[in-house]
């Protein structure tokens, strides 16, 4: 039972770190783009912007998963 609690706590910690990294990455993307992401996605329905943001999220997911697996 003690081992289960340790694994659950570790999972929650890594989840929090992952969500924080995703938030920071999105803020960085929003800051460096010369246009409004909200306008491009919602109003103009620009699929290309959605694909780029999705690619960044997938890339970060792979990096975070590798970091968790390696620890």
C-alpha positions in Angstrom: 0.0 0.0 0.0 2.9 2.4 0.8 4.3 1.9 -2.7 0.9 2.7 -4.3 0.7 6.0 -2.4 4.3 6.9 -3.5 3.4 6.2 -7.2 0.1 8.2 -7.0 1.9 11.2 -5.4 4.7 11.0 -8.0 2.0 10.9 -10.8 0.3 13.9 -9.3 3.5 15.9 -9.1 4.5 15.1 -12.7 1.0 16.0 -13.8 1.2 19.4 -12.2 4.6 20.0 -13.7 3.4 18.9 -17.1 0.4 21.2 -17.0 2.6 24.1 -15.8 5.0 23.5 -18.7 2.1 23.5 -21.2 0.8 26.8 -19.8 4.2 28.4 -20.0 4.7 27.1 -23.6 1.3 28.4 -24.6 2.1 31.9 -23.1 5.4 31.9 -25.0 3.8 31.0 -28.3 1.2 33.7 -27.7 3.8 36.3 -26.9 6.0 35.6 -30.0 3.3 35.4 -32.6 2.6 38.6 -34.4 -1.2 38.0 -34.5 -4.0 37.1 -32.2 -4.2 33.3 -31.7 -7.8 33.6 -30.5 -8.9 35.6 -33.6 -7.1 33.2 -36.0 -8.6 30.1 -34.4 -12.1 31.2 -33.5 -13.1 33.9 -36.0 -11.0 33.1 -39.0 -10.9 29.3 -38.4 -7.3 29.1 -39.5 -6.5 25.3 -39.5 -2.8 25.9 -39.9 -2.5 27.7 -36.6 -4.4 24.9 -34.9 -1.9 22.4 -36.4 1.1 24.4 -35.2 -0.2 24.6 -31.7 -1.1 20.9 -31.7 2.4 20.1 -32.9 3.9 22.1 -30.0 1.7 20.3 -27.5 2.6 16.9 -28.9 6.3 17.8 -28.9 6.1 18.9 -25.3 4.2 15.7 -24.4 7.0 13.6 -25.8 9.7 15.5 -24.0 7.8 15.3 -20.7 7.0 11.6 -21.1 10.7 10.9 -21.8 11.7 12.9 -18.7 9.3 11.0 -16.5 10.3 7.6 -18.0 14.0 8.4 -17.5 13.6 9.3 -13.8 
